[in-house]
Amino acid sequence: MGPDVITTLGPDQAGGTFCLHPGDRFSVYLSVPPQNSDNGWSPIRPEDSGVLAPVPSGALTLVRGVTAGIFVAAATGTTRIDSSLPPCSARAVTCPAGQRWTVTIHVQ
């Protein structure tokens, strides 16, 4: 879990819908095996940064292959956050075809 967050989302929450209150913070952690880290998850971004704002954190030091983000529910509304995983390079040991991770966030 990230610092000062109410919950952490990850691969198992893909496709889910979550409700937050203004001011709530949450984190997202997505990872690939270290041997596949050349083609990791893209930065995790909200569609509407007015509803969910990224929170910079100097406290996060990530291991190779991990993509993370901390967000604050900035205003009421609904938005999605997503990230994508491209198909792996020829050097990857095992890797599925490209993937997309998305969740819907309601702030009320």
Secondary structure, DSSP 8 states (H G I E B T S, - for coil): --TT-SEEE-GGGTT-EEEE-TT-EEEEEEE--GGGGGG-----EES-TTTEEE---TT----TTEEEEEEEE-SSEEEEEEEEE----TT-SS--S-EEEEEEEEE-
